[in-house]
């Protein structure tokens, strides 16, 4: 879905061939088309909107005909690109797009030259994500705020994962009104000197004044959140990073930020981790019990009351 408009695209992955047939139909069968060649192209483009620039990182051409005359009402031309998708997958961000297009061009002597373009979607999942160490970091703001952030892991799947952890308030010297956790995406380009920042998920973990030493649990389900994998220097042009940002809000509405880097991966496993809360379980040893005499509670006697009006 792009700009609230649903778009259906053919999806290809690593190891897939892009093959099909081009059907050329003459609008007027009585007329012929003389051409200098028919070219079928697979093109990969990176568009960076703030720079108003488009870069071509991939091109492969097939020329089934170098010249001739199209005189039949319908001409069918088969084609195949053998396993072309190996490095980069489709990415649609706020400021950057990586897209693939299938193009057909009939080179005629005079314009307009017949031209057709169709976008395709490339998905390159991995089998499993790398080993994921936990995250433990200290959040300090001008000696007035000190807290600890713990996340159970630092690598996550783009589909159906769950962020678990907690925040421990060590030292708070201001009056707080709440704490939020933001999942932030940064699209970086121009040697990481320019970037666009967007909050893809906002979660309130505490509302009200906390107590010093309080342990605040974090549980953020990623199901239904529009996420992409983390990318590093794609085509030498852009990167995409994700951060967990702790936002501390004081009673005057001021916001204090601290963020830590996480990594997202697209995998073949679409298993959704359940985010349901489980009540704590307490285990007791029932081997040694002391008998307690149940007290006798007297029953209330029924009494007839007459209401007397003054």
DASULSUL-V196312 format. One record per residue. N is the residue number from 0. PHI is phi as a letter, one per 30 degrees, with the letter a starting at -180 (* if undefined). PSI is psi in radians with two decimals (* if undefined). NEAR is the number of other C-alpha atoms within 8 Angstrom. Layout:
# DASULSUL-V196312
N:PHI:PSI:NEAR + N:PHI:PSI:NEAR
This chain:
# DASULSUL-V196312
0:*:2.26:6 + 1:b:2.17:6 + 2:h:0.74:4 + 3:i:0.34:5 + 4:c:2.13:6 + 5:d:2.31:6 + 6:b:2.21:6 + 7:c:2.17:4 + 8:b:2.63:7 + 9:d:2.37:6 + 10:c:2.30:8 + 11:b:2.70:11 + 12:b:-3.11:9 + 13:d:2.27:10 + 14:j:-0.15:8 + 15:d:2.51:10 + 16:c:2.48:9 + 17:c:1.87:10 + 18:b:2.73:8 + 19:l:-2.80:7 + 20:b:2.43:8 + 21:c:2.17:9 + 22:c:2.03:8 + 23:c:2.11:8 + 24:c:2.22:7 + 25:d:2.22:10 + 26:d:-0.67:5 + 27:c:1.76:6 + 28:d:-0.31:9 + 29:d:-0.20:4 + 30:c:2.62:7 + 31:c:2.76:10 + 32:c:2.01:8 + 33:c:2.26:10 + 34:b:2.85:13 + 35:c:0.18:11 + 36:k:2.60:13 + 37:c:2.17:14 + 38:b:2.21:13 + 39:c:2.14:13 + 40:b:2.50:11 + 41:c:2.11:12 + 42:b:2.39:13 + 43:c:2.25:12 + 44:b:2.54:13 + 45:c:2.11:12 + 46:c:2.18:11 + 47:c:1.80:11 + 48:d:-0.80:8 + 49:d:-0.50:5 + 50:d:-0.18:5 + 51:h:0.75:7 + 52:b:2.60:7 + 53:b:2.27:8 + 54:c:2.37:7 + 55:c:2.07:9 + 56:c:-0.15:9 + 57:a:2.45:8 + 58:a:2.30:9 + 59:b:2.28:7 + 60:c:2.53:8 + 61:b:2.29:8 + 62:c:1.53:9 + 63:d:-0.37:10 + 64:b:2.24:8 + 65:c:0.00:8 + 66:l:2.67:9 + 67:l:-2.78:9 + 68:b:2.25:8 + 69:c:1.95:9 + 70:b:-0.28:8 + 71:d:2.65:8 + 72:d:-0.66:10 + 73:b:2.25:8 + 74:b:2.19:10 + 75:c:2.18:8 + 76:b:1.97:8 + 77:d:2.71:8 + 78:a:2.80:11 + 79:a:2.34:8 + 80:c:2.06:8 + 81:d:2.01:7 + 82:h:1.08:10 + 83:d:-0.26:10 + 84:c:1.80:12 + 85:b:-0.56:8 + 86:c:-0.97:4 + 87:c:2.53:8 + 88:c:2.91:11 + 89:d:2.37:11 + 90:b:2.23:9 + 91:b:1.81:8 + 92:c:-2.95:7 + 93:d:-0.66:7 + 94:c:-0.26:9 + 95:b:2.47:12 + 96:b:2.37:13 + 97:c:2.05:12 + 98:b:2.70:14 + 99:c:2.48:13 + 100:b:2.43:11 + 101:c:2.16:12 + 102:b:2.47:12 + 103:b:2.19:11 + 104:b:2.22:11 + 105:c:1.98:12 + 106:d:1.72:11 + 107:c:2.85:12 + 108:d:-0.62:7 + 109:b:2.52:5 + 110:d:2.84:5 + 111:d:2.39:4 + 112:d:2.22:9 + 113:e:2.33:8 + 114:b:2.41:8 + 115:b:2.46:7 + 116:b:2.37:8 + 117:b:2.20:7 + 118:d:2.49:9 + 119:b:2.76:12 + 120:c:2.29:12 + 121:c:2.19:12 + 122:b:2.20:10 + 123:b:1.28:10 + 124:d:2.80:8 + 125:c:2.87:9 + 126:d:-0.79:7 + 127:a:2.71:7 + 128:d:2.72:11 + 129:d:2.92:5 + 130:e:2.40:5 + 131:c:1.77:8 + 132:d:2.72:8 + 133:d:2.91:9 + 134:c:2.20:10 + 135:b:2.04:8 + 136:b:2.71:7 + 137:c:2.34:8 + 138:c:2.04:10 + 139:b:2.37:9 + 140:b:1.82:8 + 141:h:0.66:5 + 142:i:0.18:6 + 143:c:-0.30:10 + 144:b:2.27:13 + 145:b:2.09:13 + 146:b:2.86:12 + 147:c:2.36:12 + 148:c:2.22:13 + 149:b:2.21:11 + 150:b:2.39:12 + 151:d:-0.49:10 + 152:a:2.89:11 + 153:c:-0.19:12 + 154:c:2.37:13 + 155:b:2.71:12 + 156:d:2.65:11 + 157:d:-0.30:13 + 158:b:2.14:13 + 159:i:0.28:13 + 160:d:3.14:12 + 161:b:2.22:13 + 162:c:2.08:12 + 163:b:2.50:11 + 164:l:-2.77:11 + 165:a:2.83:11 + 166:b:2.28:12 + 167:c:2.14:11 + 168:d:1.99:13 + 169:d:-0.87:10 + 170:a:2.07:10 + 171:b:2.05:10 + 172:c:0.24:6 + 173:b:2.89:7 + 174:d:2.08:8 + 175:c:2.64:11 + 176:c:-0.21:11 + 177:l:2.87:13 + 178:b:2.33:12 + 179:b:2.66:12 + 180:c:2.20:12 + 181:c:2.37:13 + 182:c:1.99:12 + 183:c:2.38:13 + 184:c:2.34:12 + 185:b:2.16:11 + 186:c:2.08:15 + 187:c:2.48:13 + 188:b:3.13:11 + 189:h:0.91:8 + 190:i:0.56:8 + 191:i:0.31:9 + 192:d:-0.31:7 + 193:b:2.57:8 + 194:a:2.75:9 + 195:c:2.46:9 + 196:b:2.32:8 + 197:b:2.52:7 + 198:c:1.97:9 + 199:c:-0.31:11 + 200:a:2.29:8 + 201:b:2.29:9 + 202:b:2.19:8 + 203:c:2.07:9 + 204:c:-0.28:11 + 205:a:2.38:9 + 206:b:1.98:8 + 207:j:3.14:7 + 208:d:2.21:8 + 209:d:2.97:7 + 210:c:2.44:6 + 211:e:2.29:8 + 212:i:-0.02:8 + 213:d:2.43:8 + 214:c:2.01:8 + 215:c:2.06:9 + 216:d:2.61:9 + 217:c:2.21:10 + 218:b:1.79:9 + 219:b:1.86:9 + 220:d:2.42:9 + 221:c:0.10:11 + 222:d:2.28:9 + 223:i:-0.02:6 + 224:d:2.24:8 + 225:d:1.68:5 + 226:c:2.66:7 + 227:b:2.87:9 + 228:d:2.82:10 + 229:d:2.39:11 + 230:b:2.51:9 + 231:b:1.94:7 + 232:h:0.99:8 + 233:d:2.11:9 + 234:i:0.29:6 + 235:i:0.32:5 + 236:b:-0.65:9 + 237:a:2.82:15 + 238:b:2.75:13 + 239:b:2.20:12 + 240:b:2.64:12 + 241:b:2.49:13 + 242:b:2.57:11 + 243:c:2.05:12 + 244:c:2.19:12 + 245:c:2.13:11 + 246:c:2.00:12 + 247:c:2.20:11 + 248:c:2.24:13 + 249:c:3.13:12 + 250:d:-0.32:8 + 251:c:0.07:5 + 252:i:0.03:7 + 253:d:2.57:7 + 254:c:2.32:8 + 255:c:2.27:8 + 256:c:2.55:8 + 257:a:2.34:8 + 258:b:2.70:8 + 259:b:2.51:7 + 260:d:2.37:9 + 261:b:2.92:11 + 262:b:2.46:11 + 263:c:2.48:12 + 264:b:2.50:14 + 265:c:2.18:12 + 266:b:2.89:12 + 267:d:-0.35:8 + 268:d:1.98:6 + 269:c:0.38:7 + 270:d:2.29:6 + 271:c:2.19:8 + 272:d:2.17:7 + 273:d:2.41:5 + 274:c:0.23:8 + 275:d:2.46:4 + 276:d:2.39:4 + 277:c:2.30:4 + 278:d:2.60:4 + 279:d:2.57:4 + 280:c:2.28:4 + 281:c:2.26:4 + 282:c:2.29:4 + 283:b:2.53:4 + 284:d:2.00:5 + 285:c:0.24:5 + 286:d:-0.56:4 + 287:b:1.78:5 + 288:c:2.53:5 + 289:c:2.24:4 + 290:d:2.29:4 + 291:c:2.25:4 + 292:d:2.15:4 + 293:d:2.13:4 + 294:d:2.60:4 + 295:d:2.13:4 + 296:c:2.05:4 + 297:d:2.55:4 + 298:d:2.61:4 + 299:d:2.36:4 + 300:d:2.49:4 + 301:d:2.28:4 + 302:b:2.29:4 + 303:d:2.18:4 + 304:c:2.36:4 + 305:c:2.24:4 + 306:d:2.15:4 + 307:c:2.11:4 + 308:c:2.40:3 + 309:d:*:2
